[in-house]
Amino acid sequence: MIRYNGEIVNTVTLSYSGETSKFSQNVQVTKPGWYEIIGYAFDPQTGNTGVDRTTVIVTQ
């Protein structure tokens, strides 16, 4: 989930990056500002879950 000014502006599905616990995705942003990125993961076979959050600043 990607938020801009507190509003959800995009949701994407992350792809496995080939290393344990690493996922990635390319996302295009169109406006400068602060973006909050929140990732959620759940493995229904094991019950493992994970959440992480970061903020990025786009200047141009």
C-alpha positions, -999 to +999 in steps of 0.1 A: +000+000+000+013+035-009-001+066+008+004+102-003-009+130+021-025+103+042-046+088+013-040+055-003-029+062-039-018+027-050-017-009-040+007-034-056+016-071-053+052-076-042+073-102-060+098-126-043+133-113-048+151-146-045+163-142-009+145-152+023+122-124+035+130-101+006+103-088-018+102-060-044+082-041-069+087-011-092+063+018-086+059+050-106+051+082-087+039+114-104+041+141-078+068+153-054+062+149-017+062+124+011+051+088+004+045+062+030+050+026+019+035-002+040+042-039+031+021-068+045+029-105+041+011-136+052+019-173+045-012-193+049+007-226+051+028-216+081+009-187+096+040-165+093+031-128+090+051-096+085+046-059+083+070-031+075+067+006+068+090+033+054+087+068+042+104+081+010+106+117-002+103+125-039+118+158-048+111+160-086 
